[in-house]
Amino acid sequence: MDAKDMQPETLLAQAGGAIDLASGGVVPPIQPSTTFARGEDYQPINPANTYARDHNDAVRQAEAVLSQLEGGEAALLFPTGMAAIAALFRTVPNGGRVIVQSGIYWGATKWIRDFCERRQVVMDEVDASDSAALRAACEAGPAQIVWVETPSNPWLRITDIAAAAEAAKQAGALLAVDSTAASPLLSNPLKLGADVVMHSTTKVINGHSDVLGGVLVTRERTPVWEEIAIDRASAGAVMGPFEAWLLLRGMRTLPVRVERMVDNAMKISEFLKDHPRVEAVLYPGVKSHPQHELATKQMPQGYGFLMSFLVKGTREDALRVAGKLKLFHSATSLGGVESLVEHRHTIEPHTGIPESLLRLSIGVEKAEDLIADLGQALGQ
Ligand SMILES: Cc1ncc(COP(=O)(O)O)c(C=O)c1O
């Protein structure tokens, strides 16, 4: 069967190709060479490869899978998610304008703010989960990029991607969506009208908390896309073959991991929402979530594995709960097979994150064990 006809589960199970004909192996080989030989006529022996900064088999294989999963025309892998975000924003000319969702991953906000200040780029921050507010920002004048993150980290707000694409068009901007907390299995922004989708592949796509990476996938090969591709090779922001190989290995189990994590997250959200020591649960799967209906429409296969909740009481009460958890590791990041808890206020005290908020990344452990751990930490 041709890869383009495969369901995502099948494509991913054999990510990187079925059989390595040279060895007979059922997984792709790693080619660590940084340079590639030429023949007597001085032509490359393999025309696809000359130097590893421009060409790398494992990177190409992983990009092909990610591009197909998102329904895009091309993908570019970077050494981290932030490198992917930066590569896109660097295409904005000095004096340009970008519209960026407020209350998103703090590392992205911080870098984009600094970048815009250095380059005299106007940055308008707007709650993009409010479609009317986003439309108003887009109608206010032209821009180069509209940047949204859905579900957002750590507020779990949902942005209507189709409405955002329409709004971005008004401003003559491309719509770029950070879909890290959804994964390509739960949401495909390009199919809803976005121009570029981004993932920190450090998170669920690799899924084992052992490889940094980021990807941009484009709907069309535009001049902006070509600029990003040329700059990646020339400026050397490339992923190495070992990382790309590990990423391919991780992706082979993505569907089963996501299915289990989503199932666990639903059960945990049900438990937390009825718990007397919990003030609120921020998870789009909960019916009281303000964008529950939109999330159901936009993410029909599930609401993801990231959630936040507010502990009743003070900062100290929340920190005590985090400290008592035994199965959830107290660590940043998300999307790994192991469950994590994070007190975001400690990381970003100036952004309005409540002091009592704990963010959970739900892993693939048995739901009952995770619920028992939360129960003992909260006090039954
Ligand atoms: C939603 C989101 N986008 C982007 C990033 C940045 O990715 P990386 O850590 O791979 O640079 C993160 C990291 O936590 C994230 O949570």
The ligand as a Tripos MOL2 file, in Angstrom:
@<TRIPOS>MOLECULE
LIG
   16    16     1     0     0
SMALL
NO_CHARGES

@<TRIPOS>ATOM
      1 C1          2.8720   24.4740   23.7280 C.3       1 LIG1
      2 C2          4.3670   24.5100   23.6050 C.ar      1 LIG1
      3 N1          4.9150   25.0130   22.4960 N.ar      1 LIG1
      4 C3          6.2650   25.0750   22.3410 C.ar      1 LIG1
      5 C4          7.1180   24.6180   23.3220 C.ar      1 LIG1
      6 C5          8.6070   24.7210   23.1240 C.3       1 LIG1
      7 O1          9.1460   23.4950   22.7760 O.3       1 LIG1
      8 P1         10.6560   23.0360   23.1100 P.3       1 LIG1
      9 O2         10.7560   22.8940   24.5950 O.co2     1 LIG1
     10 O3         10.8030   21.7670   22.3520 O.co2     1 LIG1
     11 O4         11.5540   24.1090   22.5860 O.co2     1 LIG1
     12 C6          6.5920   24.0880   24.5010 C.ar      1 LIG1
     13 C7          7.4820   23.6080   25.5810 C.2       1 LIG1
     14 O5          7.0650   23.3540   26.6850 O.2       1 LIG1
     15 C8          5.1730   24.0280   24.6430 C.ar      1 LIG1
     16 O6          4.5980   23.5370   25.7580 O.3       1 LIG1
@<TRIPOS>BOND
     1     1     2 1
     2     2     3 ar
     3     2    15 ar
     4     3     4 ar
     5     4     5 ar
     6     5     6 1
     7     5    12 ar
     8     6     7 1
     9     7     8 1
    10     8     9 2
    11     8    10 1
    12     8    11 1
    13    12    13 1
    14    12    15 ar
    15    13    14 2
    16    15    16 1
@<TRIPOS>SUBSTRUCTURE
     1 LIG1         1 GROUP 0 **** ****
